[in-house]
Amino acid sequence: MRRRTKAAAGLLAGAALLAVAIPAAFGQSPQSLLPPGFGSAPKAQPAAPTPPAPPVPSPARSPAPSGDEGDDVQELPTLSLAPPTQDQADAADVQADADKATAAAKAAAALLREQDIPEFARRSTDHIGFLSPTVTGIPQDGFGNTAGRYLKTLMARMDAPIASRWVSMLLRRVLTTDIETPGGVNASDWVAERALLLTRMGEADAARLLVQRVDPDKATPRYYDAVLEAAMATADPGALCPVAEPADGALQSATWPLARAMCAGLQNEGGTASALIDRARSLPNAASGIDLALAERVVGSGTSARRAPDVQWTSVNSMTSWRFGLGSALGMTIPDYLLDQGGLAMQGWRARAPMLPVASRLKAMRVAATLGVMSSADLVDALSQVAESGDPYAMDDTPAGRLRKAYAAQDESDRVAALRALWANPEDERDQYASRILTARAAARINPSSDYAADASALIGAMLSAGCDIQAQRWADVVRGAKGTAGDEAWALMAVGAPRLMVDVDTDRVADFGSGGRGSALLRAQFLYVGLAALGRIPPRDAEALAQKLHVNMGDRNAWTQAIDQAAAKREPATVALLAAVGMQTTDWSQVSPVFLYHIIAALRAVGFEPEARMVAAEALMRT
């Protein structure tokens, strides 16, 4: 269990040390991954309910089982993580950020002085983002009075992607919203950290759109880093051109001379491009090998010059954003083993790279869907595109043919059979969850019937994976009569995922739940318990007994639990979403702490994200 909380503890401890008191397609906004009517902008809640008080079995710690099932949350550092007040943070932090930005800002301003941006065309830095709060449901003051330095540090040190698809989607909404810039932080650096975090989450398109919201003469070194990463993640070296020259003047880096050379080449300025490449070769920290060859190939593609060397991947043993971005932009076939080494975020970038054939991106798209980067509709569209280019008479036994049958077969029994075939033999947990997401809306078209009681858990899970909770709750009557392991799975998903409690919650059934999953039965029972408790769906009189029986020490407190509880109490939904992601810094659900999960669900519910809270609770059961 110690591994479950190590990343969050380290990040929060680092943030505490910095605090004053130790306490979609290119050019388009990413589409909503939620079905119509789900997760809409929360209405104002003058007196929103506070999270249910966690039951404390006793002052002493409950006995924990041995092995990996034990809960070691109490071993976290006990640093106080109460965010510093704004007055405490402003004076020191503004000056520090101003000093850091001076050199780059002066260089950019000098270049732009002759062609200055008219005053009427300048964009405010008081609030920055490309999606309206009315679209995302995140209020413009969603961070409240939490100090910017504190928030920026949490973003900079977060290890992404995170465990939960639903928390990741919520965090994307926060990071892309036109939200107020907090005090104590340079506005360009604030945008840069948001964009860099989006890039690490696999949200390349969102990161690129966000960095474009800052006027070039306000750039800082960190902002240049964000522009570079977003450009490479979207495989668009041309996105570097607006800042390439000032960035080269402000930073001592081998990257930006190459960026300037590529931009000159793309503008058909062959002589300038050649001179810049030669200069880049002469630098002490000059790029070499495939990194230089890729840049020269981009230059050659724009100028028709002789600088277009062959690029060989056989000698490459690691993948970087630079290699991914330039290789993809050139339409090269990058070996799968290298892309797999690039991590989950790179799969998200690959999934949304339109210059690559759809068929070559299908596997990456499934991964991206589990990260929250792509929707159920995106997967269906991609599979349909692949089917259109194939033989229509030979597709019945392909995934596309089965999906078509799941939607369009005349007999409902044939549609259910097609869904079973799509769910069969997953490679791993992530692949299984991707299959649920793919089939969400086809599953929602199946009429509830006791004939499919054995399939109820898979059908409900598919619907909830894409937020189709209204459709899922229609199965309540079938679930009440379902028996066995499949019946228990369907009952548990209905108990936490339905908009209102529609099944009986039996404490013995909660305690005995979990044997039908992939991981630890005890962990799954703990997840079910904390989900029900945080949603207020367990009578208080039963909560204490269940906590003891399942070895969940709900009385544990640490820096992170204090921070997220405080943010919920202050009604700061954006801060809650960020801290929820901090508590899920792993890609393996078996490493998520049940106590952390309780505080995440309760805090989301307290600030108006009750639908998301339910989906997180259901996701925890499906992915363990």
Protein Blocks (a to p, Z undefined) as FASTA:
>chain_A
ZZmmmmmmmmmmmmmmmpmbdcbdehiacddfbdehiapacdddfbacdddddddfbfbd
cdddehjlbccklmpccbdfbdcdfklmmmmmmmmmmmmmmmmmmmmmmmmmmmcccfkl
pccfkbgcjbdfklnopafklnmmadfklmmmmmmmpccddfblklmmmmmmmmmpccdd
dehiafklmmmmmmmmmmmnopamlmmmmmmmpcfklccfklmmmmmmmmmmnopaklmm
mmmmmmmmmpccfklmmmmmmmmmmnopaklmmmmmmmmmmpmklcehjllmmmmmmmmm
mnopablccddfklpcbdcfklmmmmmmnopacdfklmmmnojklmmmmmmmmkbcfklm
mmmmmmmmmnopacfklmmmmmmmmmmmmcfklmmmgmklmmmmmmmomblklmmmmmmm
mmgopfblmlmmmmmmmmmmmmmmpccdfklmmmmmmmmmmmmmnopamlmmmmmmmmmm
pgcjklmmmmmmmmmmpmbdcbdcdfklmmmgojlmmbdfklmmmmmmmmmmmnopacfk
lmmmmmmmnopafkbccfklmmmmmmmmnopaklmmmmmmmmmgcfbfklpcfklmmmmm
mmmmmnopammmmmmmmmmmmmZZ
